[in-house]
Amino acid sequence: MIELNITFLYQIGGFFILYFVLNAVLYKPVLKKLEERDKNIAGAKREAEMLEVELQKRLLDYENQINDAKVKAQEDRLRLRQEGFDKEKEILENARKNYQDSLLQAKTKLKDEIKIAIISLKEECKLISKDVAEKMLERKVA
């Protein structure tokens, strides 16, 4: 059977003293440190999540910039290609025009030379026919 005597009261008193001392010296500081660690971990997690969101945002912006640059480069390439085709067309048209102008000038010059040659030949023909007539008639023809 259990006897209740003064040692039992000392044990209960020692227990409560030890409880308050350990609570003040050990349990509260350890629990406080654990709470601080949990807060730090939670803060680090929030910060990591915010950084990840920011990273995703920047990555999306980067991809958009790359896509915009690709589209712009494609547009520039098509524009330059079209400009090249337009320039080629312009050069060919100028060459055709110059060719036609040169051909027209050559035809005009040739016609003028033919006219001059015909006039010259007509005059020579008159002179030759006059010479032939004078030789045949053996006299001067007017």
C-alpha positions in Angstrom: 0.0 0.0 0.0 1.1 3.6 -0.6 1.9 5.7 2.3 1.3 9.4 2.1 4.0 11.2 4.0 6.1 14.4 3.8 8.4 13.0 1.1 5.5 12.7 -1.2 4.8 16.4 -0.7 8.5 17.1 -1.4 8.4 15.1 -4.6 5.3 17.0 -5.7 6.9 20.3 -4.8 10.2 19.3 -6.6 8.2 18.2 -9.6 6.4 21.6 -9.9 9.7 23.5 -9.2 11.5 21.4 -11.9 8.5 21.9 -14.2 8.6 25.7 -13.9 12.4 25.9 -14.1 12.5 23.6 -17.1 9.6 25.4 -18.7 11.3 28.8 -18.3 14.9 27.6 -19.1 14.3 24.8 -21.7 10.8 24.4 -23.1 9.9 28.0 -23.9 13.3 28.9 -25.6 13.2 25.7 -27.6 9.6 26.2 -28.7 10.4 29.9 -29.5 13.4 28.8 -31.6 11.2 26.2 -33.4 8.5 28.8 -34.1 11.2 31.2 -35.5 12.5 28.4 -37.6 9.0 27.6 -38.9 8.5 31.3 -39.7 11.8 31.5 -41.5 11.0 28.4 -43.5 7.6 29.8 -44.4 9.1 33.1 -45.3 11.8 31.4 -47.4 9.1 29.4 -49.1 7.0 32.5 -49.9 10.1 34.2 -51.2 11.0 31.2 -53.3 7.4 31.1 -54.7 7.6 34.9 -55.5 10.9 34.4 -57.1 9.6 31.5 -59.1 6.6 33.6 -60.2 8.9 36.4 -61.2 11.1 34.0 -63.0 8.2 32.6 -64.9 7.1 36.1 -65.8 10.5 37.0 -67.0 10.8 33.8 -69.0 7.5 34.5 -70.6 8.6 38.1 -71.4 11.8 36.7 -72.9 10.0 34.2 -75.0 7.6 36.9 -76.2 10.6 39.1 -77.1 12.2 36.2 -79.0 8.9 35.6 -80.8 8.5 39.3 -81.6 12.1 39.4 -82.9 11.4 36.3 -85.1 8.3 37.9 -86.5 10.1 41.2 -87.1 13.0 39.4 -88.7 10.6 37.5 -91.0 8.8 40.7 -91.9 12.1 42.4 -92.6 13.2 39.5 -94.7 10.0 39.5 -96.7 10.2 43.3 -97.0 13.8 43.2 -98.2 13.0 40.4 -100.6 10.0 42.4 -102.0 12.2 45.5 -102.3 14.8 43.3 -104.2 12.1 42.1 -106.6 10.8 45.7 -107.0 14.3 46.9 -107.7 14.9 44.1 -110.2 11.6 44.9 -111.9 12.6 48.6 -112.1 16.0 47.8 -113.5 14.5 45.5 -116.1 11.9 48.1 -117.1 14.6 50.7 -117.4 16.7 48.4 -119.5 13.7 47.6 -121.7 12.9 51.3 -122.0 16.5 52.2 -122.8 16.6 49.3 -125.3 13.4 50.5 -126.9 14.7 54.1 -126.9 18.0 53.0 -128.4 16.2 50.9 -131.0 13.9 53.8 -131.9 16.8 56.2 -132.2 18.7 53.7 -134.3 15.6 53.2 -136.6 15.2 57.0 -136.8 18.9 57.4 -137.6 18.7 54.6 -140.2 15.7 56.2 -141.8 17.4 59.5 -141.9 20.5 57.9 -143.4 18.4 56.0 -145.9 16.7 59.3 -146.9 20.1 61.0 -147.3 21.4 58.0 -149.2 18.3 58.0 -151.5 18.7 61.8 -152.1 22.4 61.2 -152.7 21.7 58.3 -155.0 19.0 60.3 -156.9 21.5 63.1 -157.5 24.2 60.6 -158.5 21.6 58.9 -160.7 20.9 62.2 -162.4 24.6 62.8 -162.9 25.2 59.3 -164.2 22.2 59.4 -166.5 23.3 62.8 -167.7 26.8 61.4 -168.4 25.3 58.3 -170.1 23.0 60.6 -172.2 25.9 62.8 -173.1 28.0 59.9 -174.1 25.2 58.3 -176.1 24.2 61.6 -177.8 27.8 62.7 -177.9 26.9 66.2 -176.9 26.2 68.2 -173.8 22.8 67.8 -172.2 21.4 70.5 -170.0 
